[in-house]
Amino acid sequence: MKDDDPEASKKGIQVISRAAAVLRSLKEHPDGRSLGQIASDIALPRSTVQRIVGALQDERLIIANTSGSGVRLGPELGALAQAARFNTAELCRPLLMRLTEITGETSDLSVLRDAAMIFVDQVPGTHRLRTVSSVGEVFPILTTANGRSCLAAMPRQTALSLAASEAGASFDADAFSKILDDVQATGLAYDRNEHSDGISAVGFAFTDAAGDLYAISVPVPTTRFASKLSAIEKALLETAKTVNDTIC
């Protein structure tokens, strides 16, 4: 068989794609999955999944789950992720610039650290009345669009625990859980004049290759928030797709 055989090349690409699907299934379930569960997750026959899992185990990309049946992600993935560690802010910079170009509004990149959002980059908007935060500034997670988007990306109990620690005795877990449900359903989180008087915001979260939670958000003076919201939502969802395709 020739090395450049198109059919062989196509089959090789399919194998890689299926192996990636298995790894992504396990990424979503860090406690491990059975072969049947993985097969259900990625819509492949169990026998196919078994062959792929076996090959990934040989490379230590997947290991047997010591806490129960099934398999989980292996230590070799951590080594690969460390070797491929990159500057997320640098990669996101063109996306922020594009967001600001499309919307005319300020675009922010922040990272979750110790139950707070820290701003790591920003592209100021073009309007005379605009919102600006300093790089390095710390924002809460409970009332901000970037904080809520990151909370919605966590296991629910972890998110509620962090939110409760910030809110104190007044925290309504059921009400806040519904907010997180909406974020998961739409892909976007909102701050409607809740964190800073006169400023509203929309944002989404993503996890980079190193496992850190980031958020890209667009803060807007509340006076024009409603009129700009539809365009900002569209631009953010398109940006989220680009992030998922190129960074996550």
Buried (B, 14 or more C-beta within 10 A) or exposed (E): EEEEEEEEEEEEEEBEEBBEBBBEBBBEBEEBBBBEBBBBBBEBEBEBBBEBBEBBBEEEBBBEBEEEEBBBBBEBBEEEEEEEEEEBBEBBBEBBEBBBEBBBBBBBBBBBEEBBBBBBBBBBBEBEEBBEBEEEEEBBBBBBBBBBBBBBBBEBEEBBEBBBEBBEEEBEBEEBBEBBEEBEEBBBBBBBEBBBEEBBBBBBBBBBBEEEBBBBBBBBBBEBBEEBBEBBBEBBBBBBEBBEEEBE
